[in-house]
Amino acid sequence: MTADYVAFHAAERPDATAFVDHGRVIAFSQFARDIRRCMQAVSDLGARRGNWVGVGCADIYLHWILLLALQRLGIASTSLQRDEPSGAARLFQRLDLVISGWDFPQFPIKRRHAITPQWVAAVREGAEIDERALPPKSRDDAVRVGHTAGTTGSPKMMPSERWNEDGRADSFIWSFEITNRARFLITTPFNVGSIFPLTSAVVRAGGTLVLETRMPIAQALSAHGITHLAAFPAHLKFILDSLPADFAKPAELSIFAFGATLSETLRERTMTRLATRLSDCYGSREAGFVSRIMSSGSGGIGTIWPDVEVEAVDEAGAPVPMGQLGRLKMRAPFMHSEYLDDPEATRRFFRDGWLLSGDIGVLHGPRRLQVVGRYDEIMNVGGNKLPPGNIEDMVLRTVNARDAGVVAMPGRDGIEEIWIAVADAQGDDRTLWARIGAALRTLQFTTFHLVRLPEIPRNAGGKILREQLKRAIAEAREVSRG
C-alpha cells in the first residue's frame, strides 16, 4: 500500500524529496507526517473503513495526500471534477461523504465537508493518527472507485480492492522503468484512470512528483529535471506544437502515452524533439494494461503484456483466424469483474472471467496485437468494413493538417458514404482533394466527401466524438473537387 512505502522512505531517506509543489520542496519525512494528519482529520469527520468518499480539491498536493490517507484507512476514494457531468448522479448517491472545495448543487449528497483555508490550516497543524490503533488492513478492502461519464454508453462504476490498486501501481514501476531517480511531472488530473496508480508507482519507488503550472511545460521539463511524463495523444501534440524553436531535447525523458493509439507521425515527432523512450499503451479501466508499442515503424502493432490474454472474436464470440479483424476479448491479472449496480452491462461485457471490450483489432502472432478502433465505430461501406482511425492516419500523413476526422453517413440513396473532415489543412481545395484521393485509392471505395472544419471535436482523452463530428460535417460546406 502506497502510504506504507512513504513511511518506509521516510525512515530510510527522510530528507529525500517526495513532492515539489510549485517550487516548495516536501521531503518524505514531511510527506509521511502530512498523510498521518490527513488520516486523523478524515477520521474526525466520521469516515470509517468501508465508506465511499469523494474528493474535489484544486490543491493537487492536498488532494493527493487525502487519497493516500483514505486508502490507508480502507476507505474507497474517488476524485471529483469541479463540473461533473449529469451521468455522475449515481456515483454521488453512493458516496457517504464528499470532501470538497466545490459545491455540487445538481447532485444528491448525503454529507459534505467544505475544504476551507481554516480547515486546511487545522489539518496541517493537527495531530497525527496513531496507526497502531487502526484495524488491520485487508487485501480485499475497496480503496478506489473508477467511474465513467457515459460518453460511450451508460455511466459505470468500478470499485477497486487494495490488491488490485497495489498490482496496477507495481506494474507501472516495471513497465515505465521507475526508480528513486524518477521525477514525474503531473499534468493530468487524478480522475483520469491511470494517473492515480502511476503517481502511486513513483512514490512507491521513492521518486519525486512535481507539480508546476507557473510556466509552460517545455520550461518545466528543464527547470525541474523531469524524467517521466504521461499524456494523451492530443495533449502530447499540444506540447510539441508549443515547443520553442530552440528547445533542447532532454537527455532523459520517458513518456507514457495513453487514451488512444499514437499516429506514426506523432510518434516520430515525439522521439525527434522530446522523448528518449516512448510507451504507447493500450488498456482500459476494466482490464488495466493490455499491450504497448515501443518502437517507430511498428505499423500500430504492439506487444501484449505479461500475464494478459487476448483473443479476437467474431459476432458469435468464436475466435477468428490469426491476421483477421475481430472484437477484442481479454483477461488480465488486475481486471475488474463487474460494473456496480449494473447487472445488464456486467452480463454483456464480463463473461466467464473474460472482458469483451468495445475495441476491435488483429492478432498478428503470439503476443502481437494491433488495435484498430472501436467496435461501434466500424464503417460498413459497400460491404467493406473500414476503421476510421486508419483513414485519419493516412490523411494526416498525406496533407499538412492540424487534425482529421472520418465518419460514414448515408447518402441520398441510403448507402453509407465516407466523409472526411480536416482542420487547418494547408493548400487550396483542389490540391487537398487530389492528394487525399490519391492516398485513399488503395482502400477500394470510389466515393468520399471532404469538408474543412475549424476543430475536430474530441473528448478530454483525445478520442473523436463521432456524433458531434457528424453534426459539424452536416452543417459544413463540402470542399469543391475543382
N, C-alpha and C positions, 0 to 999 in steps of 0.2 A: 504494500500500500504506500502511496507516494509520501504521505506525512511521515511514515516511519523512515523512509530514505532521507528526508530532510533532516530528521533527528540524528540519523547516522552521520551525515555530512557535517552537521553542526557540532557533533562530538569529535569527529576526526579532523575536520578542516574548518574550524569556527569562523575564521576570517576570510575564507574564500567567498567570492561574490556569487550570490544566488540570483539576484534581480537588479536590473538597472532601470529605474523609473524616471525617465526624462533627466538623466544625469545623476539622480540620487542613488547611491550605491547601497545595497542591502545585503549584508553578509548572511551566510547560512545560520549563524547563531541568532541573528535578529529575526530571520525568516521563521525559524522554529518557534521562537517566543510569540511572534505575531499569530501563528496558526493556533497555538495553545490559548491565546487570549480570545481569538475568534470562537474557538470551541466553547470556552466558558460563556461568552456573550450569547451564542446561539442556544446553549443550554438554559441560560437565564430567560430566554424568550419562550421556553417551554417546549422546544423541539426535541423529539426523542427518536431513538432508533426505530426504523420502520416508517417514519414520516416521509412525506414528499415536500420539498421546499424549493420555491422558485427564487432565483437571484437576478435582480435587474440593477445594474450598477455601472455607471460610466467610468468610475475609477478602476482601471484594469487590475492593479495590484490588489486592492481590497476585494474585488470580485474573485480573483484567483485564490487568495487565502481563505475566503469564505467557502469556496468549493472544496478545498482540501480539508478544512475543518469539518464540514458536513460529511465528507467521505469517511473521515476517521471515526466519526460518531455513528456510522452505519445509517446515515440519512441520505435519501436519494435526492440529488440536486438536479435542477435544470436551469440553463442560462436563458434569460428573457431579453427580448429586444424592447426598445422604447415603443415601437409601433408594431405590436404583434398582430398578425393577420386574424381575420374573423375565425379561421379554422382552429385557432388555439383555444377556443372556448372549452372544449372537452378537457384539455390539459389543466386549465385554471380550476375547473370543477374538482379535479383530483388533488390539487395542492392543499396541504394542511396549513402552510404559511408562505407568504411572499415577503421577502426582504428586499426592498427596492427604494431607489431614489425617485422612481416614476410612479404616477398613478395609472391605473388601468380601469377606468370607469366603465368600459364596454364589456367587462368580464365579471362573472361572479367570483368573489374572493372570500374565502372563509375568514382569513385573518391576514392583515398586512402590517408589517413593521417598517416605518419610514427610515431610510438612511439619511440622516441629517449630520451636519458638521459636529453637532454636540454629541450624537451617538458615536460617531467615528472617533472623536477625541476620547470618549469614555472607554471605548474598546482598546484603544492604544495604550491607555494608562491603567487599564483594568487588570484584574487578577488572571493568572494562568491556571488552566484546569489541571487538576491532579489526575494524570492518566491512569494511575494505579487504581483509582476508584471506578473506572469505566468498566462496563461489562466486556467480556472477551469478544474479539472480532470473529465474524463468521464469513467464510468464502462465499456464502450464498446471500449475504446482505445486499439488498438493492441499493446502489450508491450513485447511480446516474440515470437520467431519463432522457432518451433521444426522442425528439418529436419532429414531424414533418409538417409543412404548411399546407400540404394538399394541392400543390400546383399541378401534379400529375395524377390526381385521384383524391380520395377522401383522406383527411389528415390521419396520421397514425402515431401511436406512442409505443416506445420500446424501452422498458426498464432494463438496465444492465446490472448484473451482480458483480461483486468485488472481484471474483476470479476472472470475469470477462474483461473488466477495465484494466486489471493488472496485466493480463495477457496481451491486450492491444498495446499498452504502453511499452511493454518489454519488446514486442515485435518491432516497434519503431526504433528502438535502440540498435537492434541488429541491422535492420534494413536501411536506416538512414546514417549508419556509422556514427552514432552519437557517443562522445566521450566527455570527460570532465573539462576538455578544452573547448567544447562547443559553446558558441554564442549565437543564440537563436533570436531573430527579430520578430516580434509579434506584430502582425499586420492584419490578422483576421479575427473576428470576434469568437468567443467561446461557444456560441450557439451553433457554430458550424461543426459538424460531426467529428471530424478528425483532429480538431485543434486541441481539445482537452487531453486526449491521450498523447498527442505529440508533445505538448508543453510538459505534461507529466513525465514523459520519457527523458526530456532534457534535464529536469530536476533530479530524477532518479539516478541518472548517470553522473550527477554532480556538475553539470554545465550551468550556463548563465542564460536567463531570459532577459531580453532587452525590449523596453517599450520606449519609442521615440517618435513623436508626432510633430516636433517643433521644426523639422527640416524635411526636405524631400528624401525619399527612400535611398536614392543614389548616394546622397551625402551621409545618411545614417549608416549605410553599409561601411563606409570608410571610417567615419568618426568613431564607431563602436567596434570595429574589427569583427564584423559579423561573419560567421562561418556557415550558418544554416538559415534557410528561408523557405516558407511554404506559400503557395499562391495558386489561385485558379488561373486557367489559361488567359482569361480576359484581363485579370489583374497583372499577370506576367507581361502581357502585351503592353499594358499601360506603363509599366515600369520601364520597359525597353524603349517605348516611344518618348519617354520623358528624360532619358539619359542625355546629359550634355555631350557635345561632340568630343570633348577632351577627357571624358570619363575613363579612368584607368581600371581595367578589369581586375577584380580582386584576385589575390594569389590563391585563395582557397574559399570557395563558396559552393555548398551543396544546396540544390533547390529541389523541393518536393512539390510536384505539380499534381493536382487532383481536381475532380469535379467533371472533367471532360478530357478526351484524348487531345494531346497537342498535335497540331499540324506539323508536317516536316519542316515547313518554312519557319514556324515559330521556334521549333527545337533548334534549328541551325542558328537563328539569330541569338537565342539564349546562350548557346555554347560559345558563339563567337564573341559576344560582348559582355557576358555576365557570369556564367556558371563554369565551374571546373568539373561538376558532377550534376547530372540532371536525371531525377527519377520521375518518370511519368507513370503514375499509379492508377490502377483501376480497382474499384471496390464499391462498397455500399455501406450504409448504416447497418443493414441487416447482417451482412456477411463479414464486414471488415475488409482487410486486404485480400485481393484475388490474384492480381498479376501486375507486372510493371515492365516498362520499356526503358532501357538504359542507353541505347546507342542510336546514333543517326543512321539513316538508311535502312531502318528496320521494316519499312512498309507497314507500320502500325501493328506489328506482331510483337507481343510481349511474352514474358516468361511467367508461368503460373507459380504462385507462392508455395513454399514447402508446406505439406500437410493440408493443402487445399485441393479439392477435386472439382473438376469442371466437365460437364457434358453439353453438347449442342443437340437439341431435340426438335422433332417436328411437332405439328399441332396436336398429334395424338400422344405426345410425350415419349416417343421412341427415339433413341439416339440416331442421328444422321451420320452417314459416312464421313470419314476424315476429309477435310477440304471443302465440305458443303456448309451452307449457311443454315443456322438453326437458332432457336431460342436457348439462352444460356441457363443452365441448371447447375447449382454448386452447393458444396458443403465445406465448412471451414471450422477450425478449432474454436474460434471465438464468435460464433454465429448466434444470432437470436433465433428463437424457435416459435415466436408468436407476436401478433400485434395485440396489445392490451385492449380488452373490451371490444374486439372486432373479430368475432369468430368467422365471419364470412371471408374477410380478407386473409385471415390466417389459413383457412381451408384452401383458398385459391393459390397462395404463394408458398406455403410451407407444407411439404409432402414427404412423409417417410424419412425425416431427417435432412431433407434437401430444401434449398430455396430455389423456386422457379422465378428467376429475375425478370425484369421488364426489358432486358437487353438482348440483342441478337449478336451473333459472332460466328467465327470459324475456328475450328481446331486444326492447326497445320501440322501437328505431330505431337509426340509426348511433351507435355507441359508448355506447348506453344499456342498462344491464344491471340486472335485478332478480334477486338470488339468493334463492331460495325456501327451500331446505333441502337435506338430504342425500338422495341418490338412494335409499338403502336405508331411509329413514325415511318415505317417502311412504305414506300410509294409503289403502287402497282400500276404501271403504265404499259398498256397494250400487252399484258401478260408478263412483262419484265418487272421483277421486284428489285427496286433500287433504293439503297440507303442514302438519304440526303447528305449526310456528312461527307461521303466520298466525292460527290459533285461539288460541294462547297470547297473542299480542299483543292480540287482541280481548278476551280475558278480562281481561287486566291493565288495559285501558282502561275496562272496564265496572265492575269491582269494586275495592275497596280491599284488595289482597292484596300480600304481600311478593314472592311468586313463583307461577308456574303452570307446569304441565307437562301435555302431552297425548300419549296413545298410543292405538292401536287394538288391541283384544283380542277374540278370538272369543267370542260369546255361547253360550247353550245349544244353539242350532241350528247353530252353526259359522260363522255370519256375523259379520264384523268389526263391532265397535261402538266408538264413541268414549268414552274415559274421560278425564275432566278432573280433575286434582289441583291444589288450591290450598294455599298455605302462608300462615298468619297472615292469613286472609281475615276482614274485619270484617263484622259483621251476623249475623243469625240464619240458619238453614239455609233457611227458606222464602224470605226475601228474596234470598239468594245464588242460589238455584236460579232464581227468577223473572227476575233481572237477566241471568244468563248465558243462559238460554233465549231471552229476547227478543233479545239481541245476536246469537245464532247462528242465528236464524230464516232469515236470508238465505242460509245456506250449504247449504240444501236437504238436510239429513238430519234425520230425525224423532226419533231416539233418541240420548241421550247419558247417561252416568253421571257423578256428581260425588262426589269424596271430599276430605276435608281431611287434609293431611299436615303434620308439623312442619317438614319440609325437602323440597325438590325436589333429588334427587341430581344433582350436576353435577361435571365434572372441573375441573382447575386452570384451564383456559381458559374456563370458564363454560358449556360445552356440556352439555346434559342427557344423562345416562346412561340411555338408554331402557329397557334391560333391567332395570336396578336400579329404575327407576320402575315398571315393570310388576309387579315383585315386591312393592314397597311398596304399590301400589294393591290387589293381590290380598289383602294382609293387613289393609287398612284397612276401616272401616265406611262404606258408601255413605251420602251425605247424603240425608236424607228430603226428599221433594218437598212435604211438607206437605199 
